[in-house]
Amino acid sequence: MSIEVTPIPDSFAAMVSGIEISGNAAPEDVARTRQALLDHGVIVIRGQQFDDHQHVAFSRLFGEIELHTQRPGCCQTCPRSSR
């Protein structure tokens, strides 16, 4: 499936479709999704089903994860960043 990036009217965000974030996304799909984030500032990827570990793994494809500073320990079961 190919990635499709659709700007959301009257906003700076874009809808990204054609990527499955719960599995092993192809490097070119990750690159296209990353570029959409850089181009639009916010991306929306709908219809995904993933657990905490898959969410963190996908997030790491975009860089180091920063933990929430105002609510330490808010997610006791979530995998932590590479610290």
ChimeraX attribute file (.defattr): number of C-alpha atoms within 10 A of each C-alpha:
attribute: neighborCount
match mode: 1-to-1
recipient: residues
	/A:1	8
	/A:2	10
	/A:3	15
	/A:4	16
	/A:5	20
	/A:6	14
	/A:7	17
	/A:8	13
	/A:9	8
	/A:10	6
	/A:11	9
	/A:12	12
	/A:13	18
	/A:14	21
	/A:15	18
	/A:16	19
	/A:17	17
	/A:18	14
	/A:19	21
	/A:20	19
	/A:21	17
	/A:22	17
	/A:23	12
	/A:24	12
	/A:25	14
	/A:26	10
	/A:27	10
	/A:28	11
	/A:29	17
	/A:30	18
	/A:31	14
	/A:32	17
	/A:33	23
	/A:34	14
	/A:35	13
	/A:36	21
	/A:37	19
	/A:38	11
	/A:39	14
	/A:40	16
	/A:41	11
	/A:42	13
	/A:43	21
	/A:44	15
	/A:45	15
	/A:46	12
	/A:47	7
	/A:48	10
	/A:49	10
	/A:50	13
	/A:51	11
	/A:52	13
	/A:53	14
	/A:54	16
	/A:55	16
	/A:56	17
	/A:57	18
	/A:58	19
	/A:59	14
	/A:60	13
	/A:61	14
	/A:62	13
	/A:63	8
	/A:64	11
	/A:65	15
	/A:66	10
	/A:67	13
	/A:68	10
	/A:69	8
	/A:70	7
	/A:71	8
	/A:72	9
	/A:73	11
	/A:74	11
	/A:75	12
	/A:76	8
	/A:77	9
	/A:78	13
	/A:79	13
	/A:80	13
	/A:81	13
	/A:82	8
	/A:83	6
